[in-house]
Amino acid sequence: MTVLHVTLLGGLREMAALPLPAAEAAQGTRSLRRFVLELHVPHERRPALDAELQAAAAPDGKYLQGTDAMWRVVEVWTVVAHGLRAGIHRYRVEIDEVEDTAQADTPAVGEGASAETGKLPAVESADVRQLKLAVLVLPVSDVDRAKSFYEAVGFRLDADRAIDASYRVVHMTPPGSACSILFGTGVTTAAPGSVRGLHLVVSDIEQACRELDARGVVTGGIFHDTSGVFHRSTDEKRVEGPDPQRRDYHSYAEFSDPDGNEWVLQEVPARD
């Protein structure tokens, strides 16, 4: 058994890892390391962990950061524990080393916290300081219907994992976005369709509306807000058509998914 230090759920964690046969490496370099981890998390932290593991498994995703290497997720699945550990979910995760990192710039590892307790260690990671928005959870009533809709909009399907009839996670990413959406069964208690004002930036709002219309997505028309600051959630101060000066951030259009979760297109022209 080997101890690894890997950043998960917002903190650097000390975890026991079982070595697996080494991954093949380029000629003339050492073999990359391969391990299997066992993680334990409470029910309410599963969506966040799922999103991190799915990102680390995607070809263009964000790898898991360790103190001496970066890791790619090869395989992940969960088993629900019962009895005294009801509500705690056990993950078995295979990881491959993908890149060495400089140990000299890495702070000494303090006493790590387990994923099961959800407590953060004393060490503050760069990822925590940056606080990058990665996933938005959407409440939907029909997972397959929502999946088909967002595929029509042009979102990339990153993962669709079902443990049983009560728990399914679908992870999708808008084209060109660093932030993804997550929806499914058992991932949120919010009412389906209750999310409002999610913004998608486009370089040409007229072209974006035409493309969505061709995909069967109704946008409801382009508008601008005469207050000159931001658009309101009501029709007050709204005027039909794009901003007359086509100023950045001032032209909008809206569409909703089948449950009524609302999206707003906002025009910010591309710059050379």
C-alpha positions as CSV (number, residue, x, y, z in Angstrom):
1,M,0.0,0.0,0.0
2,T,1.3,3.5,-0.9
3,V,0.2,6.9,0.4
4,L,-0.6,9.5,-2.2
5,H,-1.5,13.2,-1.7
6,V,-4.1,14.3,-4.2
7,T,-6.3,17.4,-4.4
8,L,-10.0,16.4,-4.3
9,L,-13.1,18.2,-3.0
10,G,-11.2,21.5,-2.5
11,G,-8.3,20.2,-0.4
12,L,-5.1,18.1,-0.5
13,R,-5.9,14.7,0.9
14,E,-3.8,11.9,2.1
15,M,-5.1,8.6,0.7
16,A,-3.9,5.0,0.7
17,A,-3.4,3.7,-2.9
18,L,-2.8,0.1,-4.1
19,P,-0.2,-0.1,-6.9
20,L,-1.3,-1.5,-10.2
21,P,0.9,-2.6,-13.2
22,A,2.8,0.4,-14.5
23,A,1.4,2.3,-17.5
24,E,3.5,2.4,-20.6
25,A,5.6,5.5,-21.1
26,A,7.5,7.0,-24.1
27,Q,10.7,5.3,-25.1
28,G,13.6,6.3,-22.9
29,T,11.5,7.5,-20.0
30,R,10.5,5.7,-16.9
31,S,7.2,3.8,-16.6
32,L,4.4,6.0,-15.3
33,R,2.8,4.9,-12.1
34,R,-0.7,3.5,-11.8
35,F,-2.8,3.1,-8.6
36,V,-6.3,2.3,-7.4
37,L,-7.8,4.5,-4.7
38,E,-10.8,3.9,-2.5
39,L,-12.7,7.0,-1.5
40,H,-15.6,7.3,1.0
41,V,-17.9,10.3,0.7
42,P,-21.3,11.2,2.3
43,H,-24.3,11.4,-0.1
44,E,-24.4,15.2,-0.3
45,R,-20.8,15.3,-1.6
46,R,-21.3,12.8,-4.4
47,P,-22.2,15.3,-7.2
48,A,-19.1,17.4,-6.5
49,L,-16.8,14.3,-6.5
50,D,-18.5,12.9,-9.6
51,A,-17.8,16.1,-11.4
52,E,-14.1,16.2,-10.5
53,L,-13.6,12.6,-11.4
54,Q,-15.5,12.9,-14.7
55,A,-13.4,16.0,-15.6
56,A,-10.2,14.1,-14.8
57,A,-11.4,11.2,-17.0
58,A,-12.3,13.4,-20.0
59,P,-9.7,13.6,-22.9
60,D,-9.5,17.4,-22.5
61,G,-10.4,17.5,-18.9
62,K,-8.6,18.8,-15.8
63,Y,-6.3,16.2,-14.3
64,L,-6.1,15.5,-10.5
65,Q,-3.2,17.4,-8.9
66,G,-0.9,15.6,-6.5
67,T,2.2,16.8,-4.7
68,D,4.6,15.0,-7.0
69,A,2.5,14.2,-10.1
70,M,-0.7,14.8,-12.0
71,W,-3.2,12.0,-12.4
72,R,-5.7,10.9,-15.0
73,V,-8.8,8.9,-14.0
74,V,-9.0,5.7,-15.9
75,E,-12.1,4.1,-14.3
76,V,-14.5,5.0,-11.6
77,W,-17.6,3.5,-10.1
78,T,-19.5,3.6,-6.8
79,V,-20.9,1.1,-4.3
80,V,-23.5,2.2,-1.7
81,A,-22.6,0.9,1.8
82,H,-25.3,-0.3,4.1
83,G,-25.8,-0.9,7.8
84,L,-23.8,1.4,10.1
85,R,-22.4,3.2,7.1
86,A,-25.7,4.0,5.4
87,G,-25.4,7.2,3.4
88,I,-21.6,6.8,2.8
89,H,-20.6,5.9,-0.7
90,R,-17.5,4.0,-1.6
91,Y,-15.7,4.8,-4.8
92,R,-13.0,2.6,-6.5
93,V,-10.9,4.9,-8.7
94,E,-8.1,3.9,-11.0
95,I,-5.6,6.6,-11.8
96,D,-2.6,6.9,-14.1
97,E,0.3,9.3,-13.7
98,V,0.4,11.8,-16.6
99,E,2.9,14.4,-15.6
100,D,5.5,15.0,-12.9
101,T,5.3,18.3,-11.0
102,A,8.0,20.2,-9.3
103,Q,8.3,19.1,-5.7
104,A,10.4,22.1,-4.7
105,D,7.4,24.5,-5.1
106,T,5.0,22.2,-3.2
107,P,4.3,23.1,0.4
108,A,4.9,20.3,3.0
109,V,1.9,18.1,3.4
110,G,0.2,18.6,6.7
111,E,-2.2,16.2,8.4
112,G,-4.6,15.2,5.6
113,A,-8.3,15.0,5.9
114,S,-10.3,12.1,4.6
115,A,-12.9,12.4,1.8
116,E,-15.3,10.7,4.1
117,T,-15.4,13.4,6.7
118,G,-15.2,16.2,4.1
119,K,-12.8,18.3,6.4
120,L,-10.1,20.3,4.7
121,P,-6.4,19.9,5.7
122,A,-4.4,22.8,6.9
123,V,-2.6,23.1,3.5
124,E,-4.3,25.6,1.2
125,S,-4.0,24.7,-2.5
126,A,-3.7,27.1,-5.4
127,D,-7.0,25.7,-6.7
128,V,-8.8,26.7,-3.5
129,R,-7.4,30.3,-3.8
130,Q,-8.6,30.6,-7.4
131,L,-12.1,29.2,-6.8
132,K,-12.8,28.4,-10.4
133,L,-16.5,27.8,-11.2
134,A,-16.7,24.3,-12.7
135,V,-20.2,22.9,-12.5
136,L,-23.8,24.2,-12.3
137,V,-26.4,21.7,-11.1
138,L,-29.8,21.9,-13.0
139,P,-33.0,20.4,-11.6
140,V,-34.9,18.5,-14.4
141,S,-37.9,16.2,-14.3
142,D,-37.0,14.0,-17.3
143,V,-33.3,13.2,-17.6
144,D,-33.4,11.8,-21.2
145,R,-35.5,14.7,-22.4
146,A,-33.0,17.2,-20.9
147,K,-30.1,15.3,-22.3
148,S,-31.6,15.4,-25.8
149,F,-32.3,19.1,-25.5
150,Y,-28.8,20.1,-24.5
151,E,-27.3,17.9,-27.2
152,A,-29.5,19.8,-29.7
153,V,-28.2,23.1,-28.3
154,G,-24.7,21.9,-28.9
155,F,-23.5,20.9,-25.4
156,R,-20.8,18.2,-25.3
157,L,-21.8,15.0,-23.4
158,D,-19.0,14.3,-21.0
159,A,-20.5,11.5,-18.9
160,D,-23.8,9.7,-18.3
161,R,-23.5,7.4,-15.3
162,A,-26.3,5.5,-13.5
163,I,-25.8,3.5,-10.3
164,D,-29.4,2.4,-10.0
165,A,-32.9,3.8,-10.7
166,S,-32.5,6.4,-7.9
167,Y,-29.1,7.9,-8.9
168,R,-28.0,9.0,-12.3
169,V,-25.5,11.8,-13.3
170,V,-25.3,13.5,-16.7
171,H,-22.4,15.9,-17.2
172,M,-22.4,18.2,-20.2
173,T,-20.3,21.2,-21.3
174,P,-21.3,24.2,-23.6
175,P,-19.0,24.6,-26.5
176,G,-16.0,26.8,-25.6
177,S,-16.9,26.9,-21.9
178,A,-14.8,26.0,-18.9
179,C,-17.9,25.5,-16.8
180,S,-20.2,22.5,-17.2
181,I,-23.7,21.6,-16.2
182,L,-24.8,18.5,-14.2
183,F,-28.3,17.1,-14.0
184,G,-29.8,13.7,-13.4
185,T,-31.7,11.7,-10.8
186,G,-31.0,12.1,-7.1
187,V,-28.5,15.0,-7.6
188,T,-30.6,17.9,-6.3
189,T,-33.8,18.6,-4.3
190,A,-34.5,21.9,-6.2
191,A,-37.8,22.1,-8.2
192,P,-37.3,21.2,-11.9
193,G,-37.2,24.4,-14.0
194,S,-36.4,26.7,-11.0
195,V,-33.0,27.9,-12.3
196,R,-32.9,31.4,-13.9
197,G,-30.4,33.7,-15.6
198,L,-27.7,31.3,-16.7
199,H,-25.6,33.3,-19.2
200,L,-23.9,32.0,-22.4
201,V,-21.5,34.5,-24.1
202,V,-21.7,34.6,-27.9
203,S,-19.7,36.7,-30.4
204,D,-22.6,37.3,-32.8
205,I,-26.0,37.1,-31.2
206,E,-27.9,37.2,-34.4
207,Q,-25.9,34.3,-35.9
208,A,-26.3,32.4,-32.6
209,C,-30.0,32.7,-32.6
210,R,-30.2,31.6,-36.3
211,E,-28.1,28.5,-35.4
212,L,-30.3,27.6,-32.4
213,D,-33.4,28.1,-34.4
214,A,-32.0,25.6,-37.0
215,R,-31.5,23.2,-34.1
216,G,-35.2,23.6,-33.0
217,V,-34.4,25.8,-30.0
218,V,-36.7,28.8,-29.7
219,T,-34.9,32.0,-28.4
220,G,-37.8,34.4,-28.3
221,G,-36.1,37.3,-30.1
222,I,-33.1,39.6,-29.4
223,F,-33.5,42.5,-27.0
224,H,-31.5,45.1,-25.1
225,D,-32.2,47.0,-21.9
226,T,-32.4,50.7,-22.0
227,S,-31.1,51.1,-18.4
228,G,-27.7,50.5,-20.0
229,V,-26.3,48.4,-17.1
230,F,-27.7,44.9,-17.3
231,H,-31.0,43.3,-18.4
232,R,-33.8,42.8,-15.9
233,S,-35.7,39.7,-15.1
234,T,-38.9,41.4,-16.2
235,D,-40.0,43.2,-19.4
236,E,-39.3,46.6,-17.8
237,K,-36.9,48.7,-19.8
238,R,-36.6,46.0,-22.4
239,V,-36.6,47.0,-26.1
240,E,-36.8,44.6,-29.0
241,G,-33.7,44.3,-31.1
242,P,-29.9,44.3,-30.4
243,D,-28.3,47.3,-28.7
244,P,-28.2,50.2,-31.3
245,Q,-24.4,50.7,-30.8
246,R,-23.8,46.9,-30.4
247,R,-21.9,47.6,-27.2
248,D,-20.4,44.6,-25.5
249,Y,-22.6,42.8,-22.9
250,H,-25.7,44.8,-24.0
251,S,-27.6,42.5,-26.5
252,Y,-29.5,39.5,-25.2
253,A,-31.7,36.6,-26.2
254,E,-33.3,33.9,-24.0
255,F,-34.3,30.3,-24.3
256,S,-35.4,27.7,-21.8
257,D,-35.0,23.9,-21.5
258,P,-38.1,21.7,-21.5
259,D,-38.5,22.1,-17.7
260,G,-38.2,25.9,-17.9
261,N,-34.6,26.4,-16.7
262,E,-33.7,29.7,-18.2
263,W,-30.6,30.6,-20.3
264,V,-29.6,34.0,-21.6
265,L,-27.4,34.6,-24.6
266,Q,-25.2,37.7,-24.1
267,E,-23.2,39.2,-27.0
268,V,-19.5,39.9,-26.5
269,P,-17.9,40.3,-29.9
270,A,-14.7,38.2,-30.5
271,R,-11.5,40.2,-30.5
272,D,-8.4,39.5,-32.5
